[in-house]
Amino acid sequence: MSACRVRTPHKIKSLIKVTGLGATVFSAFSLCRGDEKFYNNLFMPVVRLIPPETAHDLAVLAVKWKLFRPPSHDTERLRTKLLGMTFANPIGIAAGFDKHGEAVDGLHRIGFGFVEIGSVTPEPQPGNPRPRIFRLNEDKAIVNRYGFNSEGHKVVYDRLRESRDQQSPEGRAVLGINLGKNKLSQNAVQDYVQGIKRFGALADYLVINVSSPNTPGLRTMQSKTTLQILLMEVLRARNDLPKSDQRPVLLKLAPDLSDEDLKEIVDVVRSKACSVDGLIVSNTTIDRPSTLRSINAGQLGGLSGPPLKQRSTTMIAKVYKLTEGQIPIIGVGGVFTGEDAFEKIQAGASAVQLYTSFIFHGPPVVNKIKRELDRLLEENGYANVQEAVGKGADQFVQ
């Protein structure tokens, strides 16, 4: 185990004042240099003694205050182009971790190639009652039913603008902003349009999230007619912005769609009026595989982690084939290893995102996955990520 070296004790004092003993434990461990074995065998088991949402909040604070040391530099093999941008590596943090845009710089510093925040709703809302996040320790999975808890457009915009203004463009994270609708909204389409208008100048890409299972009626917006109306209005709003503020728009899909529903959605997004710039596959699932062992498996909400992995990878391959590889895909769902990331890339994803593995294994998992992915690319004769995209799609679709 590596020795600890406390560099910023005043941050520990701040954490103690804010959240007490749990924060003290978290900050003390987060200031250690610890390797992967240290985190997996000591640090993360301690964190799992803290209630899940408290641990989540503390993790965001620790990343925000940059208590974790940065990893080694990425190799040229991991550098990739997507959505008209160059990513230092194809491993991103999914929406759901940094919901309010508090820790973008810290997440970038940990080694993520891109950072997606949110979901952000136009008006502030508290989300669902607590408890609303549950660990499935035996399954290395999470069930959440946050329900789009959000500080709202204005607060998040002001926070991000201040942060972005303090950095040069070269030093900024590639930033995605995931947009949601308010639970009691009378006009869901306009909620998303507002998000496009508000964040066009700040984001590097924008995500239309109509696939969370935790907002009543949200997933019905994936139906063909409703989706057509939504995307037409969203893209019109984007195209009406000044050219310098027109950002790529992506659509995030649920993993519980039937093949027929998926084909309809692909037909919509390939039409001229609704041609989004990319797809995120997939959100959390409401399905509960029979293999789950945890007592929390029956909790309502979206399931993420290894139980979702194969479902999301298969869906990526289906979407890749349906779109003939013409629409970039960001793959998410159960990525714990470099092999998991490599599978999703071969299925058709141009980049992947983490959430649950970051919760269970902490910052070292980012560097571990990148290191393993780099090795797999080299062993399989790929000079870069782009060469591997979709090369194994057929094997994932029966």
C-alpha positions, 0 to 999 in steps of 0.5 A: 500500500502506498503511503498517504500524504495530506496536502490540503488539511484545510479541505478536510476541515471544510468537509468536517464542518459540512458533513461530519464523520463520513466526510472526514473518512472520505477526505482522509482516504481520498488524499491518499495516493493509493493504488487500485488494490488499496482502493478496492480492499480498503477505501471503497469498503469503508465508503460503502459503510456510508449511506449511498446518497451521502457517499455520492455527495461526498464523492462529488465534493472530493472530485470538485476539490480535486483531492484525487491525483491525476493519472498518467498521460493517455497514449496516442492510440486512445486519442479519437475524433467524435462529433467534430472534436478530438477526445484525449481518450474515449472514456467518459463519465455518464450523466447522473454522477455530477448532476449539477455541474459542480465537478467538471474540472475535477472529473477531467483531471482524474482522466476522463476524456469527456464529462457529461453532467445532468440531467438538468431541468429548466426549473429547480426540483427536488426529485423523488423522496429519499432513499432513492439510490440503493447498492446491490453489492453482491451484483456490483450494481446500483438501482436509482430513482432520483427523478431528475433532482436538479438545481435548474438551468440558471444555477447550473448555467451560472456555475458552468459559465464561471468555471469555463471562463476561468480556463483556456479552451485547450485546458477545458474538459469536453463537456456534454450537458444532459437535458431533462424535463420538469416533472410537472411541466405542461410542455415537455418539448419546450423544456428541452428547447429551453435547454438547447437555447440556454446551454448552446454557448457552454456545452460541447454537445447536448443530450436529449434524455427521454429515457430515464425510468424515474420521471412519469411518462418520460419514456413515452416520448420515445414513441414515433410521433412524439419523438418526431415533434420533439426532435424537430423543435429541438433541432430548429432551436439549435439551428436558430442559434448563432453559428458559434453556439450550434452544438451537436445534439444527441438522443439517449435511449432506454435499453428496454425498447423492443426491436420494433420500437428501436427500428422506428426510432432509428427511422426517425433519427435518420430522417432529414428533419430529425437527424440528430448528431449521435445516440447514447445507448443506453440508459438504466433498465427497469428489467430485473434479471433472475441472476440478481442476488442482492436484497435491494434487487426489488427496489423500484428505479433504474438498474445499472452496472454489470446486469445491464452490460450485455443488454446495452452492448447488444443494443449498441450493435443493433443500432449500429447495424440499423444506422449502417454506422452513419450515426455516432454512438456513445455506449454506456452500461456495465463498463468495469474493465477495458474488455467491457469498453472494447466490446462496446467499441467493437459493437459500434460505440465510438466512445463509452461512459462509466457510472456504476464502476466509478461508484464501486471502484473509485478514480483508479478504475478510469486509468485501469480501463484506459490501460486495458483498452489500450493494450487490447487495441494494440493486441488486435492490431488497431492503431486507434479507437476509430479503427475498432468501431463496429468491427464485431457488431455481427457477433453481438446480434443473433 
